[in-house]
């Protein structure tokens, strides 16, 4: 572990960011260029004291999981992420870790979306990051582990996953989930994480196995959907998707037309979400 190199790299990357770029308040009394240490720590989900010790060339060696969180908080490119791992005494990320590193370009867009639900998904339906509005609408999707990180896997193995959609729309959603996975499987190959997911689902769900044999392939079906919120009821929304160039990640933005019932419910959701976060 090269402590001086790690400390200097973290400091320089922190100072290169601007609060407004990440949706943080700028404030009139900032004396530190870029972000404050506690802001980076908050974005990475660690204590400010722990992060400060890293910049001060002391403290324990950070884990690979902690480094991935720092790479995301500092909006590092793939090359910068790999360098961070190496100076911290780790090998460059494995293909699994690298695949979950959020594209900085998508993060920059997400950072500016504070008034509508938005989230970034991998090609396997894994939620890589979501904003507060998306957590208020969909729940916190960051706690899943293993195959359950994929919404496709949860859709066919966990009945609770389907409560988000009206009953008469669930068949269409099942087809869409399988068709999306078929596209990822075609791009990644049978020996990839997509192949592992398909094998597990064929063994776990007869419904999935039957739909898989239809060989339907599509990135997504429709842009318009109705979601069921436990407190606000049905919310009619439009879904727009922005893909990375290699199609491995997608930014989903959920909006409603101004003046519509869905729009009013999103405004209320912003208040409900803030209250929920402040009491948790």
HELIX and SHEET records of a PDB file:
HELIX    1   1 UNK A    3  UNK A   16  1                                  14    
HELIX    2   2 UNK A   19  UNK A   22  5                                   4    
HELIX    3   3 UNK A   37  UNK A   44  1                                   8    
HELIX    4   4 UNK A   48  UNK A   55  1                                   8    
HELIX    5   5 UNK A   64  UNK A   73  1                                  10    
HELIX    6   6 UNK A   78  UNK A   87  1                                  10    
HELIX    7   7 UNK A   95  UNK A   99  1                                   5    
HELIX    8   8 UNK A  104  UNK A  111  1                                   8    
HELIX    9   9 UNK A  132  UNK A  138  1                                   7    
HELIX   10  10 UNK A  146  UNK A  149  5                                   4    
HELIX   11  11 UNK A  151  UNK A  157  1                                   7    
HELIX   12  12 UNK A  159  UNK A  164  5                                   6    
HELIX   13  13 UNK A  167  UNK A  169  5                                   3    
HELIX   14  14 UNK A  170  UNK A  188  1                                  19    
HELIX   15  15 UNK A  193  UNK A  204  1                                  12    
HELIX   16  16 UNK A  206  UNK A  212  1                                   7    
HELIX   17  17 UNK A  261  UNK A  279  1                                  19    
SHEET    1   A 5 UNK A 127  UNK A 130  0                                        
SHEET    2   A 5 UNK A 118  UNK A 122 -1                                        
SHEET    3   A 5 UNK A 249  UNK A 255 -1                                        
SHEET    4   A 5 UNK A 233  UNK A 243 -1                                        
SHEET    5   A 5 UNK A 224  UNK A 229 -1                                        
END                                                                             
